[in-house]
Amino acid sequence: MGLMLSACSSSQPAPPKSGPQVVRDRLAAAGDTPYSAELRALTQAGTRQLQLMEGRVNLNAPFTGRTTDTTEQYTEDVVITRQKVYRRATGTHGPWQQFPASVAKGGIRTDRLPQYVRLMLGHSASVHQDSAPLRVSARLTPKDVESVDRAVGRNLRPATTIDADAWIDNEGRVVRVRQKIHFASHPDIEATITFTDFKNPTPVNAPAAH
């Protein structure tokens, strides 16, 4: 009888993993092969669009790509190489402005999205296991973000809190991040970055002078 009971107990299914552990498992299982994706990064205050960046970028490698950057003041073509970022007003044919590649990181570091999600898990994140892709939500402070990226955290210092959401697909890729940034005396700002249409990496070279 004892043997039979032992056999029965050993065949019981393992207890389900907690939501945070499911997220950690997905992130850990993500491949490290470089790939490219369509990028859409939108920053807005209420219904007012502050900035929209769209294009194709390379990930799981040095962040490179080609995008179009639109604000209320301008629309520019952007070429991001490993060393430099090149910007020029769309439709013009003059010289490109050049900047160090570090300025391309933006408000959400695309090369640190998994670390950002792990930061969320460390701050009482909610995991919505019924969503696809898997959604994680947490409330952060600028100081929390600074622990992952000092420069971005410092840029967020005027904020009081950040309500963050991240979506992770079955391959462990962080396919979307949304930040609702709250201020004490200014309207909230919402920044969302989304990746779709995953393909092989695309070559990115510095643009010709003209």
Secondary structure per residue as TSV (DSSP state, phi and psi in degrees):
chain	resnum	aa	ss	phi	psi
A	1	M	-	360.0	-41.9
A	2	G	H	-60.8	-40.3
A	3	L	H	-65.4	-39.7
A	4	M	H	-64.5	-41.1
A	5	L	H	-65.5	-39.3
A	6	S	H	-63.5	-41.5
A	7	A	H	-63.7	-41.0
A	8	C	H	-65.7	-42.6
A	9	S	H	-67.4	-34.0
A	10	S	H	-72.1	-18.8
A	11	S	T	-90.9	-0.8
A	12	Q	S	-68.1	144.0
A	13	P	-	-65.7	149.0
A	14	A	-	-65.5	146.9
A	15	P	-	-61.6	145.8
A	16	P	-	-63.3	145.4
A	17	K	-	-73.7	149.7
A	18	S	-	-67.4	160.2
A	19	G	H	-56.1	-50.0
A	20	P	H	-58.4	-36.4
A	21	Q	H	-68.4	-35.5
A	22	V	H	-60.2	-42.2
A	23	V	H	-65.0	-46.5
A	24	R	H	-60.0	-40.1
A	25	D	H	-63.2	-41.7
A	26	R	H	-64.0	-45.2
A	27	L	H	-62.9	-39.9
A	28	A	H	-67.9	-29.4
A	29	A	H	-86.1	-5.3
A	30	A	-	-62.9	138.5
A	31	G	-	-70.5	159.5
A	32	D	-	-109.1	13.6
A	33	T	-	-75.1	130.8
A	34	P	-	-60.7	147.9
A	35	Y	E	-153.1	169.6
A	36	S	E	-117.2	161.7
A	37	A	E	-153.4	155.1
A	38	E	E	-75.4	130.5
A	39	L	E	-109.0	136.0
A	40	R	E	-135.7	113.4
A	41	A	E	-119.8	115.5
A	42	L	E	-119.0	130.4
A	43	T	E	-121.2	128.3
A	44	Q	E	-145.3	156.5
A	45	A	E	-118.6	106.5
A	46	G	T	63.6	-127.1
A	47	T	T	-92.5	0.3
A	48	R	E	-86.0	120.3
A	49	Q	E	-81.7	121.0
A	50	L	E	-91.6	-39.0
A	51	Q	E	-157.9	141.0
A	52	L	E	-134.9	123.8
A	53	M	E	-119.6	127.0
A	54	E	E	-134.9	142.7
A	55	G	E	164.3	-164.0
A	56	R	E	-117.8	132.4
A	57	V	E	-130.0	158.3
A	58	N	E	-99.4	135.5
A	59	L	E	-126.1	170.3
A	60	N	S	60.0	27.3
A	61	A	S	-164.8	176.0
A	62	P	S	-51.6	133.6
A	63	F	-	-69.2	111.5
A	64	T	E	-135.0	164.6
A	65	G	E	161.0	-175.7
A	66	R	E	-131.1	128.3
A	67	T	E	-139.7	170.0
A	68	T	E	-117.8	129.4
A	69	D	E	-113.9	118.8
A	70	T	E	-120.1	127.2
A	71	T	E	-126.2	-175.1
A	72	E	S	-69.6	-19.0
A	73	Q	S	-100.8	-26.1
A	74	Y	-	-158.2	165.5
A	75	T	E	-130.4	122.9
A	76	E	E	-127.0	146.9
A	77	D	E	-85.6	139.4
A	78	V	E	-129.1	131.3
A	79	V	E	-120.1	121.9
A	80	I	E	-111.1	113.3
A	81	T	-	-106.2	178.9
A	82	R	S	-63.6	-33.0
A	83	Q	S	-98.0	-37.4
A	84	K	E	-139.9	161.0
A	85	V	E	-112.9	131.3
A	86	Y	E	-113.5	131.7
A	87	R	E	-130.5	141.2
A	88	R	E	-153.8	141.0
A	89	A	E	-56.6	132.7
A	90	T	T	-59.8	134.4
A	91	G	T	88.2	-2.8
A	92	T	-	-103.1	169.5
A	93	H	-	-132.7	22.0
A	94	G	S	-83.8	-167.8
A	95	P	-	-68.5	152.3
A	96	W	-	-85.6	139.4
A	97	Q	E	-76.8	142.0
A	98	Q	E	-121.1	139.1
A	99	F	E	-138.3	158.8
A	100	P	E	-61.5	146.8
A	101	A	G	-60.8	-23.4
A	102	S	G	-61.1	-23.8
A	103	V	G	-73.5	-10.9
A	104	A	G	-80.3	-6.0
A	105	K	G	-67.6	-31.9
A	106	G	-	72.4	-166.6
A	107	G	S	-77.1	-24.0
A	108	I	S	-122.9	115.5
A	109	R	-	-69.2	112.0
A	110	T	G	-65.9	-24.0
A	111	D	G	-88.0	3.3
A	112	R	G	-129.0	22.7
A	113	L	H	-62.4	-42.3
A	114	P	H	-60.3	-39.3
A	115	Q	H	-64.4	-35.3
A	116	Y	H	-64.3	-42.3
A	117	V	H	-65.2	-41.6
A	118	R	H	-63.2	-35.6
A	119	L	H	-60.2	-43.6
A	120	M	H	-60.3	-42.5
A	121	L	H	-62.3	-29.8
A	122	G	T	-80.6	-0.6
A	123	H	T	-127.1	55.1
A	124	S	T	55.4	45.2
A	125	A	-	-67.7	147.0
A	126	S	E	-96.3	136.7
A	127	V	E	-113.8	120.0
A	128	H	E	-96.1	88.7
A	129	Q	T	-73.1	-11.1
A	130	D	T	-88.4	0.9
A	131	S	S	-98.2	152.0
A	132	A	S	-136.4	117.1
A	133	P	S	-62.8	167.1
A	134	L	E	-65.1	130.3
A	135	R	E	-108.9	137.4
A	136	V	E	-122.2	137.0
A	137	S	E	-131.0	142.4
A	138	A	E	-159.4	156.5
A	139	R	E	-104.6	125.4
A	140	L	E	-120.5	167.2
A	141	T	-	-116.6	162.4
A	142	P	H	-54.7	-35.5
A	143	K	H	-65.4	-37.4
A	144	D	H	-60.2	-47.6
A	145	V	H	-63.9	-34.4
A	146	E	H	-62.3	-26.4
A	147	S	T	-69.3	-21.9
A	148	V	T	-95.1	-42.1
A	149	D	-	-144.0	109.5
A	150	R	H	-61.9	-43.2
A	151	A	H	-65.4	-46.4
A	152	V	H	-64.9	-41.9
A	153	G	H	-60.0	-40.4
A	154	R	H	-65.7	-38.9
A	155	N	H	-63.0	-28.2
A	156	L	T	-88.9	1.0
A	157	R	T	-56.2	-33.0
A	158	P	T	-64.7	-16.7
A	159	A	E	-78.2	156.8
A	160	T	E	-91.2	-52.2
A	161	T	E	-143.6	162.9
A	162	I	E	-129.0	117.9
A	163	D	E	-88.4	113.1
A	164	A	E	-110.9	140.7
A	165	D	E	-130.0	141.6
A	166	A	E	-137.6	145.7
A	167	W	E	-119.7	130.7
A	168	I	E	-121.0	126.1
A	169	D	-	-84.8	-179.1
A	170	N	T	-64.6	-22.0
A	171	E	T	-88.2	3.0
A	172	G	S	83.0	8.8
A	173	R	-	-82.5	138.2
A	174	V	E	-81.9	105.4
A	175	V	E	-96.6	-12.3
A	176	R	E	-159.7	139.8
A	177	V	E	-135.2	133.1
A	178	R	E	-126.6	132.3
A	179	Q	E	-122.2	123.0
A	180	K	E	-102.2	109.8
A	181	I	E	-100.1	121.2
A	182	H	E	-103.5	141.7
A	183	F	E	-125.9	156.5
A	184	A	S	-72.1	-36.5
A	185	S	S	-133.1	18.5
A	186	H	S	-134.4	157.3
A	187	P	-	-60.9	151.5
A	188	D	-	-63.7	151.9
A	189	I	E	-119.7	135.9
A	190	E	E	-116.1	126.8
A	191	A	E	-122.8	126.1
A	192	T	E	-129.5	131.6
A	193	I	E	-122.1	131.5
A	194	T	E	-131.3	139.0
A	195	F	E	-119.5	132.1
A	196	T	E	-142.0	174.6
A	197	D	E	53.6	65.1
A	198	F	E	-76.1	131.0
A	199	K	E	-144.2	-176.5
A	200	N	S	-65.7	158.5
A	201	P	-	-57.9	151.3
A	202	T	-	-114.2	137.6
A	203	P	-	-68.1	140.6
A	204	V	-	-130.9	118.1
A	205	N	-	-116.9	158.1
A	206	A	-	-59.4	138.9
A	207	P	-	-68.9	154.8
A	208	A	-	-64.9	156.5
A	209	A	-	-59.8	-31.9
A	210	H	-	-135.9	360.0
